[in-house]
Amino acid sequence: MYAWIWRKLPFDGVTGKLLTSIVLVTGILSLFWFVVFPWAEPLLPFDDVQVTQEGGVPGAPGGNPGLDDPGLVGRTPDPRESGLNDHDIPYSTATDNPLPR
């Protein structure tokens, strides 16, 4: 099959056929990168991520008290209410455990 493709490429000599094959492969990859992949991205479930831990689901028994509060639904907490100034980082850089509320 590859020998048939090599024979059907235009131009004579190894250099011409090699350049032609490089241009064709680049064109096919560009078509996939700019047309096919953007079209298919909404159809793929890459952004459908659910990360939970025991009791981390709102409404579940023993859930997060901050998430179960109906006053916080749809509202971003104000950092001024937490007692942090503009230069404090609101999370720990030493561990991946969330701060207690």
C-alpha positions as CSV (number, residue, x, y, z in Angstrom):
1,M,0.0,0.0,0.0
2,Y,2.8,2.5,0.9
3,A,4.7,1.6,-2.3
4,W,1.5,2.4,-4.3
5,I,1.1,5.8,-2.5
6,W,4.8,6.5,-3.1
7,R,4.5,5.7,-6.8
8,K,1.3,7.9,-7.1
9,L,2.9,11.0,-5.5
10,P,3.7,13.7,-8.1
11,F,7.2,14.8,-9.0
12,D,10.2,12.5,-9.8
13,G,13.0,11.6,-7.5
14,V,13.2,11.1,-3.8
15,T,13.4,14.8,-2.9
16,G,10.3,15.8,-4.8
17,K,8.2,13.0,-3.4
18,L,9.5,13.6,0.1
19,L,8.6,17.3,0.0
20,T,5.2,16.4,-1.5
21,S,4.5,13.9,1.3
22,I,5.6,16.4,4.0
23,V,3.2,19.1,2.5
24,L,0.4,16.6,2.4
25,V,0.9,15.4,6.0
26,T,1.1,19.0,7.2
27,G,-2.1,19.8,5.4
28,I,-4.0,16.8,6.8
29,L,-2.7,17.6,10.3
30,S,-3.8,21.3,10.0
31,L,-7.2,20.2,8.8
32,F,-7.7,18.0,11.8
33,W,-6.2,20.6,14.2
34,F,-8.3,23.6,13.0
35,V,-11.5,22.0,11.7
36,V,-12.1,18.4,12.9
37,F,-10.9,18.7,16.6
38,P,-12.8,22.0,17.3
39,W,-15.9,20.5,15.8
40,A,-15.7,17.3,17.9
41,E,-14.7,19.0,21.2
42,P,-18.2,19.8,22.4
43,L,-19.2,16.2,21.7
44,L,-16.5,14.7,23.9
45,P,-16.9,14.4,27.7
46,F,-13.6,15.9,28.7
47,D,-15.2,18.7,30.8
48,D,-17.7,16.5,32.5
49,V,-15.6,16.0,35.7
50,Q,-17.0,15.3,39.1
51,V,-14.6,15.2,42.0
52,T,-16.1,14.3,45.3
53,Q,-15.1,13.1,48.7
54,E,-17.1,11.5,51.4
55,G,-19.6,14.0,52.6
56,G,-18.5,16.5,50.0
57,V,-21.8,16.5,48.1
58,P,-24.2,19.4,48.9
59,G,-27.3,18.1,50.6
60,A,-25.7,14.8,51.6
61,P,-25.5,13.8,55.2
62,G,-22.4,15.3,56.7
63,G,-21.9,17.5,53.7
64,N,-19.9,20.7,53.6
65,P,-21.7,23.3,55.8
66,G,-20.6,26.1,53.6
67,L,-22.1,24.5,50.5
68,D,-25.3,23.6,52.3
69,D,-25.9,27.2,53.2
70,P,-28.7,28.5,50.9
71,G,-27.3,32.0,51.3
72,L,-24.1,31.1,49.4
73,V,-25.8,29.5,46.4
74,G,-24.9,31.5,43.3
75,R,-22.7,34.0,45.2
76,T,-18.9,34.3,45.3
77,P,-17.7,34.8,48.9
78,D,-16.2,38.2,49.5
79,P,-12.6,37.9,50.6
80,R,-13.0,40.9,52.9
81,E,-15.5,39.0,54.9
82,S,-13.0,36.2,55.6
83,G,-10.6,38.6,57.4
84,L,-7.9,38.2,54.8
85,N,-6.1,41.2,53.3
86,D,-5.2,41.6,49.7
87,H,-1.8,40.0,50.1
88,D,-2.9,36.8,51.9
89,I,-3.4,33.6,50.0
90,P,-6.8,32.1,50.9
91,Y,-5.5,28.6,50.8
92,S,-2.6,26.6,52.2
93,T,0.5,26.2,50.0
94,A,1.9,23.5,52.3
95,T,-0.9,20.9,51.9
96,D,-3.8,20.1,49.6
97,N,-6.3,19.9,52.4
98,P,-9.0,22.6,52.4
99,L,-9.1,25.1,55.2
100,P,-11.8,24.4,57.8
101,R,-14.8,26.7,57.7
